[in-house]
């Protein structure tokens, strides 16, 4: 149960990445069909948060086989684990869309948590000429090496069943599953959207109105988004109305289940080796 994985190049098909699915398996299937996704040769990587909110969370966990359908952990999987292992954490999970989990039998809950605990916290994919990093929420110090060091430090304890409340593990989880430093910079500094809370629909309107600012970003503003130690980084966790790129960072959390919404699904190897 290593917390950091390195995935070999896909020599037969395409590799797709998808943002937070949050229990909407039917929507995912529709979009994969539109891409002619072939599970015999193609792979789909989830950026975490495949559970909660939508109606098909358990089915999505079942779908992940870590061969064709590969997922890292997000904060919602972490809440699922914490709710099962520590009853004082249940209410937090319930308030974030986790009711589906507590309707399951204790045995089914245990099976799901054991599976989630085996998932990596971050991973890198060999894309041929590029290395692609996947992490749910953030990149501390804009350095991929920091992620590798953090996960190397906790991997042994996590594999032995240590709690998410254990100090080193909790610290790593806060940085990789919860923190929004890059997304906050995108909203507040790059797009100049300020700190006022908005509805999802208002976020979308304001975000798209300011999108032109991405065309000519000051070098000082773009620097935190130039992640060292990796070629490209893909993240979910923080809402963006459309797939958004700044520096070598891609933000893919675009789906909220509203009419007209679509999951962001991005192919990282359109040139399939022959």
C-alpha positions as CSV (number, residue, x, y, z in Angstrom):
1,X,0.0,0.0,0.0
2,X,2.6,2.5,-1.1
3,X,1.2,6.1,-1.0
4,X,3.1,7.1,-4.1
5,X,2.9,5.2,-7.4
6,X,4.8,5.3,-10.7
7,X,2.7,4.1,-13.6
8,X,4.3,2.7,-16.7
9,X,3.6,4.1,-20.2
10,X,0.5,2.9,-22.0
11,X,1.9,1.2,-25.1
12,X,-1.4,0.1,-26.5
13,X,-4.0,2.9,-26.0
14,X,-4.9,6.3,-24.6
15,X,-4.6,7.6,-21.1
16,X,-7.4,9.9,-19.9
17,X,-7.6,11.9,-16.7
18,X,-10.9,13.0,-15.1
19,X,-11.7,15.5,-12.5
20,X,-13.9,14.9,-9.4
21,X,-16.7,12.6,-10.4
22,X,-18.5,12.6,-7.0
23,X,-20.8,9.7,-7.5
24,X,-22.0,10.5,-11.0
25,X,-21.1,7.3,-12.8
26,X,-23.8,7.6,-15.4
27,X,-22.5,10.9,-16.5
28,X,-19.0,9.5,-16.7
29,X,-20.1,6.6,-18.9
30,X,-21.9,8.9,-21.3
31,X,-18.8,11.0,-21.8
32,X,-16.5,8.0,-22.1
33,X,-18.8,6.5,-24.7
34,X,-18.5,9.8,-26.6
35,X,-14.7,9.4,-26.6
36,X,-14.9,5.8,-27.8
37,X,-13.1,4.7,-24.6
38,X,-11.9,1.1,-25.0
39,X,-11.2,-0.5,-21.6
40,X,-9.2,-3.2,-23.4
41,X,-6.4,-0.7,-24.3
42,X,-7.3,2.7,-22.8
43,X,-6.9,3.8,-19.2
44,X,-8.8,6.3,-17.0
45,X,-7.2,8.0,-14.1
46,X,-9.4,9.6,-11.4
47,X,-8.0,12.6,-9.5
48,X,-9.8,11.6,-6.3
49,X,-13.2,12.5,-4.9
50,X,-15.1,9.8,-6.9
51,X,-17.5,9.4,-4.0
52,X,-20.2,11.5,-2.2
53,X,-23.0,13.8,-3.4
54,X,-24.0,11.8,-6.5
55,X,-26.1,8.6,-6.4
56,X,-23.5,6.0,-7.6
57,X,-20.6,6.3,-5.2
58,X,-20.4,2.6,-4.3
59,X,-20.4,1.6,-7.9
60,X,-17.6,4.0,-8.7
61,X,-15.4,2.5,-5.9
62,X,-16.2,-0.9,-7.4
63,X,-15.2,0.3,-10.8
64,X,-11.7,1.2,-9.7
65,X,-9.4,-1.8,-10.4
66,X,-6.1,0.1,-10.5
67,X,-5.4,-1.3,-13.9
68,X,-7.8,0.2,-16.4
69,X,-9.6,2.5,-13.9
70,X,-7.0,4.0,-11.6
71,X,-7.6,6.4,-8.8
72,X,-5.7,8.4,-6.2
73,X,-7.3,9.5,-2.9
74,X,-9.1,12.8,-2.4
75,X,-10.5,14.5,0.6
76,X,-13.9,12.7,0.2
77,X,-12.3,9.3,0.3
78,X,-10.3,10.4,3.3
79,X,-13.6,11.4,5.0
80,X,-15.0,8.0,4.2
81,X,-12.0,6.3,5.8
82,X,-12.1,8.6,8.8
83,X,-15.8,8.2,9.3
84,X,-15.5,4.4,9.4
85,X,-12.4,4.3,11.7
86,X,-13.4,7.2,14.0
87,X,-17.1,7.7,14.9
88,X,-16.4,11.4,15.8
89,X,-15.7,12.0,12.2
90,X,-19.0,10.7,10.9
91,X,-20.9,14.0,11.1
92,X,-18.3,15.8,9.0
93,X,-18.6,13.2,6.3
94,X,-22.4,13.3,6.5
95,X,-22.4,17.1,6.0
96,X,-20.3,16.6,2.8
97,X,-22.5,14.1,1.0
98,X,-21.5,10.9,2.7
99,X,-24.9,9.6,3.8
100,X,-24.7,6.8,1.1
101,X,-21.8,5.1,3.0
102,X,-23.7,4.8,6.4
103,X,-26.6,3.1,4.7
104,X,-24.4,0.2,3.8
105,X,-23.9,-2.9,5.9
106,X,-20.9,-2.9,8.3
107,X,-19.2,-5.6,6.1
108,X,-19.6,-3.5,2.9
109,X,-18.3,-0.4,4.7
110,X,-15.3,-2.4,5.8
111,X,-14.7,-3.7,2.3
112,X,-14.8,-0.2,0.8
113,X,-12.5,1.3,3.4
114,X,-10.0,-1.5,2.9
115,X,-10.0,-0.8,-0.8
116,X,-9.7,2.9,-0.4
117,X,-6.7,2.5,2.0
118,X,-4.9,0.7,-0.7
119,X,-5.1,3.6,-3.1
120,X,-2.2,6.0,-3.7
121,X,-2.2,9.6,-2.4
122,X,-0.4,10.8,-5.5
123,X,1.1,9.2,-8.6
124,X,3.1,9.9,-11.7
125,X,2.3,8.5,-15.2
126,X,5.0,7.9,-17.8
127,X,3.7,9.6,-20.8
128,X,6.6,8.7,-23.1
129,X,8.5,12.0,-23.4
130,X,6.8,13.5,-20.4
131,X,6.1,12.7,-16.7
132,X,2.6,13.6,-15.5
133,X,1.8,14.1,-11.8
134,X,-1.6,13.5,-10.3
135,X,-2.5,14.9,-6.9
136,X,-6.0,15.8,-5.6
137,X,-5.7,19.3,-4.2
138,X,-2.4,21.1,-4.1
139,X,1.4,21.0,-4.6
140,X,3.3,22.3,-1.5
141,X,6.0,24.8,-2.3
142,X,5.3,24.3,-6.0
143,X,7.6,21.3,-5.9
144,X,6.7,17.7,-6.9
145,X,9.7,16.5,-4.9
146,X,8.1,17.8,-1.7
147,X,5.1,15.5,-2.5
148,X,7.4,12.5,-3.0
149,X,9.2,13.3,0.2
150,X,6.0,13.7,2.2
151,X,4.6,10.4,1.0
152,X,7.8,8.5,1.4
153,X,7.8,9.7,5.0
154,X,4.3,8.3,5.8
155,X,4.1,5.3,3.5
156,X,5.2,2.7,6.0
157,X,2.9,3.9,8.8
158,X,-0.1,4.2,6.5
159,X,0.5,0.7,5.1
160,X,0.4,-0.6,8.6
161,X,-3.0,0.9,9.3
162,X,-2.0,4.2,11.0
163,X,-4.9,6.7,11.5
164,X,-5.5,9.8,9.5
165,X,-5.3,11.6,12.8
166,X,-1.6,10.5,13.3
167,X,0.3,13.9,13.2
168,X,2.5,13.2,10.2
169,X,-0.3,11.6,8.2
170,X,-2.8,14.4,9.1
171,X,-0.3,17.0,8.0
172,X,0.3,15.3,4.7
173,X,-3.5,14.9,4.2
174,X,-4.1,18.6,4.8
175,X,-1.5,19.5,2.2
176,X,-2.5,17.1,-0.5
177,X,-6.3,16.5,0.0
178,X,-7.6,19.7,1.5
179,X,-5.3,22.8,0.8
180,X,-6.2,25.2,-2.0
181,X,-3.2,27.5,-2.2
182,X,-2.8,27.2,-6.0
183,X,-6.5,27.4,-6.7
184,X,-6.8,30.4,-4.3
185,X,-4.0,32.1,-6.2
186,X,-5.8,31.4,-9.5
187,X,-9.0,33.0,-8.3
188,X,-7.7,35.8,-6.2
189,X,-4.5,36.9,-7.8
190,X,-4.6,35.7,-11.5
191,X,-8.3,36.2,-12.2
192,X,-8.7,39.0,-9.5
193,X,-12.1,37.6,-8.3
194,X,-11.6,38.6,-4.7
195,X,-12.6,36.7,-1.6
196,X,-16.4,37.1,-1.7
197,X,-18.4,33.8,-1.5
198,X,-20.5,33.1,-4.6
199,X,-23.0,30.5,-5.7
200,X,-21.7,28.0,-8.3
201,X,-23.6,29.8,-11.1
202,X,-22.1,33.1,-10.1
203,X,-18.6,31.6,-9.8
204,X,-19.0,30.4,-13.4
205,X,-20.2,33.8,-14.7
206,X,-17.4,35.7,-13.0
207,X,-14.7,33.1,-13.8
208,X,-15.5,33.1,-17.5
209,X,-15.7,36.9,-17.6
210,X,-12.2,37.1,-16.2
211,X,-10.7,34.2,-18.3
212,X,-9.0,36.6,-20.7
213,X,-6.5,37.4,-17.9
214,X,-4.9,34.0,-18.5
215,X,-3.8,35.1,-21.9
216,X,-1.1,37.5,-20.6
217,X,-0.1,36.6,-17.1
218,X,2.6,38.5,-15.3
219,X,5.7,36.2,-14.7
220,X,5.5,36.8,-11.0
221,X,1.9,35.5,-10.9
222,X,2.6,32.5,-13.0
223,X,5.7,31.4,-11.0
224,X,3.8,29.4,-8.3
225,X,2.1,27.4,-11.1
226,X,5.4,26.3,-12.6
227,X,5.8,23.1,-10.6
228,X,9.3,21.8,-10.5
229,X,10.3,18.1,-10.6
230,X,7.5,17.0,-13.0
231,X,6.4,18.1,-16.5
232,X,2.7,18.5,-15.9
233,X,0.4,18.4,-12.8
234,X,-3.3,17.6,-12.8
235,X,-5.5,18.5,-9.8
236,X,-9.2,18.4,-8.8
237,X,-10.7,19.6,-5.6
238,X,-11.3,23.2,-6.4
239,X,-14.1,24.2,-8.7
240,X,-13.4,25.7,-12.1
241,X,-16.1,26.0,-14.8
242,X,-13.9,24.7,-17.5
243,X,-10.6,22.8,-17.6
244,X,-8.1,25.5,-16.8
245,X,-4.3,25.6,-17.4
246,X,-1.8,27.9,-15.7
247,X,1.9,27.2,-16.0
248,X,2.2,23.5,-16.0
249,X,-0.9,23.0,-13.8
250,X,-4.2,21.7,-15.0
251,X,-7.4,22.1,-12.9
252,X,-10.2,19.7,-13.8
253,X,-12.9,19.9,-11.1
254,X,-15.7,21.2,-13.4
255,X,-18.7,19.0,-12.6
256,X,-21.5,19.8,-10.0
257,X,-24.3,17.7,-11.4
258,X,-26.3,20.6,-12.9
259,X,-27.9,20.5,-16.3
260,X,-25.3,21.2,-19.0
261,X,-22.4,20.4,-16.7
262,X,-19.7,18.1,-18.0
263,X,-16.8,16.3,-16.4
264,X,-13.4,17.4,-17.6
265,X,-11.8,14.4,-19.2
266,X,-8.3,15.0,-20.7
267,X,-6.1,12.7,-22.8
268,X,-2.4,12.9,-22.1
269,X,-1.1,10.7,-24.9
270,X,-3.0,11.3,-28.1
271,X,0.0,9.9,-30.0
272,X,-0.3,6.2,-29.2
273,X,2.9,4.2,-29.8
274,X,2.6,1.8,-32.8
